[in-house]
Amino acid sequence: MHPELFHIGPIPIRSYGLMLALSFFLGLVYVYRISQRDKKPFEPFLAIAYIMIIGGIVGARLSYVLFHLDEFAGHWTRVFNPFDSSQFGIAGLNLYGGVVLAVVGSFLYCRFKKLSVLETFDYFAPTLGIGLALTRIGCFLNGCCFGTECHLPWAITFPPGSIPYYQFGDTPLHPAQLYSSLYGVILFIALHFWLKKRRFPGQIVAVLFMVEAVFRFAIEYVRYYEDAMYFSFFGLNPTFNQVISVSLFLLGLLIYIFKPAGRKKSA
């Protein structure tokens, strides 16, 4: 575990924050290169990238706060205050909360600018793979988003003082973060090469929604969550992320079934 990589003066550079920033930067570079390849103006993509970055962080934070209200009761300034604790930065994010707000904000922007929503989203779809590959490495170094008990040869343990050690002691755990990081690499490569061969606008984002939904639903079974993240639903106890996963899969399936016949004005 290396939650802090180095310091710039009194400010610690944390592994997760660095990986998050790097994923945003590389994702933006990727979209720029692809837009240039396909001779599309980059300015609308840049605006959407800002919306996704800001919406992703705000949505991820609000989603975390929603499931941890007791932590913030009477201290609501802590929700977005990076200087509130002994550690610089905002600790506590939920990926799918960020995805939902980023998608909604980007959708509204595309509608306002009369851009093809699905075609535009296709260009951003591979960047989720970049984000997962890097940020889950950050999670691994930070000691968050850890797995459940595991006795396979690649099981790992975390050091005393870490959150995983507090929950499980020296019990071997699934390296859930590394599973997600490897999946992110594969996802990016697959979607990148599929992008040029897509058969209709929205095909790439539809595939992304369905594949991501299946993977996220499955990995929840080997990832640790506190009780607050579980729902009670007709005798089942899915996590918040599994509920969102089902919605994502259905949305991707609907895009495939009702695929657009032609192309509108694109970014």
N, C-alpha and C positions, 0 to 999 in steps of 0.2 A: 504493500500500500504506500502510495505517495500522494496524499491529498494536496500537499503544497510542493510545487516543483522548484520554485526559487522566489526571491524577493526583489522588488524594485523599490529601493528605499525601505520605508515601513510597510509597503503594500505587498502582501503575499500573492503570488500568481498561482492560482489553484488549478489543478489538473483538469477538473471538469469544465471550469470556465474557459480555459485555454482551448480545450477540444471543441467546445461549443462555438467559440469565436472562429476557430479554424474551419469548422464544418460550414459555417455561414459564408466565409470567404471563398472556400473552394467551390461551394455550390453556386455562388454568384459568378465565379470565373467559368464554371462549366456552362451555365446558361448563356453567358456572353459568347463563348466559343461556338456553341450550337446555333445561336441566333445568327452569328456571322456566317457560319457554314450554310445555313438555309436562306441567307440574305433577307433577314427580318430586322426591323428596327429594334434596337436594344432598350430604348427609353421606357416603353411600357413594361418590359420585363424587369427593369431596374426598380420601377415604382412598386411592382408586385412583390419583388424580393424584400423591399423595405416593409411592406405590409405583412408579409409572412414572418419576417424576423421579429418585428414588434408584436404582432398578434400572437406569434408562437410563444414568446416569453411571457406576455401578459396572460394568455390563456392557460399556459402550463402552471403559472403561479396561482391564479385564481382557482384552478381546479384542485391544486394541492391544498389551498386554504379551505376550500369547501369541505374537504374531508378531514380537516384538522382544526375545526373552529375553536376547540378548547385551547389550543395553543395561542390563539390571537385574541381571545375574549378580553376586552378592556385594553388591548394593546394593538389597535388596528393600524397604527403607523408602521408596525413591523412588516406589514404585508409587502411593501415595495421599498423599504428603507435599507439600503446596502450597508449602512453604518450602524445598524441597531445592535449588533452583537459584537463579540470579540473578534469575529472573523469578517473581513470585508467581503461583501457579496450577498446574494440572496440564496439561501439554502432551502430546498424543497420545491421541486417542479414535477408536474405530471405530464408526460409526453402527449397523451391523447387530448388533454385539455387544450394544449397549444395547437395541435393539429386542427381541431375543430374551429377555433377562433381564426387561425390563419387561413383556412379554406373559406370560411364565411366572408372574411374581409376581402380576400382575393376575388371571390365570386362577385361581390358587390362592385368592386372596382372594374372588373371586366364588363359587367352589365352597363355600368356608367359610361365606359369608354367604347361601348359597342364592339367589344372584342369577342372572338369565339372562346367561350369559357373552357370547353373541353380541349380544344387544340392548344390553348395557352397552358393549361394544366399539364398536358403531355410533356411540355418542355421542362417543367419543374419536377415531374415524377421521379426521374433518376436521382435527383438531389437528396431525396429522403434516404436512399441507400448510403450516400456519402455521410449524411448526418448520423445515421445509426452506427455506421462503422467507426466513426471517430468518437461520438459522445459516449458510446458504451465502453470504449476504452477508458474514457474519463471517469465513468461510473466505477469501473474496476479499480482504477487507481485511487478513487475517492472512498471506496468501500461502501457504496450505496447500490440499490437495485440488485441485491445479492440473491442467491438461490436458496433452495431448501436442501435438506439432508441428502447426501449422495455417497455411494460407495463404489463408484466406477473408477477406473484407473486415473482419470483426469480430474477427479474431485480436488478441491482446494480448501485451505483453511485461512482464516484471517487472524491478525495479531491481537493480543489483548489491548483493550482501549477502543477498538473499532465497534461499530454498531453490529456487524455480523457476529463478533465474538460475544457481545452483550446478549444477543438472542440465542446463540447456539454453542457458545464456548469454542472448544477446539474440534467440534464435530465437522467432518468433511462436508462440503457443500457443492452443489452444482455451480459451475462458473457461468451463471445465466447471462452475465454481461458479455462474456466472450462469445457465447452462442449468438447473441443478438448482433455483435460486431461482425462476426463471420457472415451471418445472414445478410447484413447490410452490404458487404462487399459483393456477394453473389447477386443481390437485388440490383445494385447499381450496374454491374456488368451486363446483366440480362436486359434491363430496361434500356440501357444506352444503345445496345445493338438492335433492339426491337424498334426503337424510335424511328429509325430511318425506313423501316419496312412496314410501318403500321398501315392498316387497311382503311381506317376511318378515324376522324378526329375523336379523341377520347379513348381510343383503344388502350393506350399506354397507362393512363390514369385508372382506367377500369381494371386492368390487370393488377396494377399496384394495389388498389383497394382490396381486391379479392385475395391476393397472395399475402399481403400484410395482415389481413384479417385472420387468415388461417394460421399464419405463424404466431401472431400475437395471442390468439386464443389458446394455442398449444403451449407456448412457453410459460403461460401463467401457471401451469401445473407444476413447474419446477422453480418458480420464483416466490420469494417470501413477501407476504403483505400483512399489514396489521388488519385487525378485524374491521376497522372503519371502511376499508376498501371493498368489502363484500356486501352483496345484496341478497335478500331472501326473495326468491321468485318461483312460485309454484313448486315448492319443495326443493328447488335448486339453490345453490349459493355461488353464483358467478361473481367475478370481480367487476369493478367499474370498466376496466379495459376490455373485458370479454363482452360486455354489453355493447360497447362502442364497436368492437370488432364485428359483431353480427350486423350492426347497422352499416358498417363500411362494406362488408361482403355483399349485402343486398343492394347497396347503391352501385357498386361495381357491376353487379349482375344486370341491373336495370339499364345501365349505360350500354352494356353489350347487347341486350335485347332490343333496345330502342335506339340503336346507333344512328347518328345523323347521316342522311343520304349525301349531303354536300358540305362544302366548307363555306363558312361566313368569313367576314373580315377578320384576319388574325393579327396577333401582335407583331 
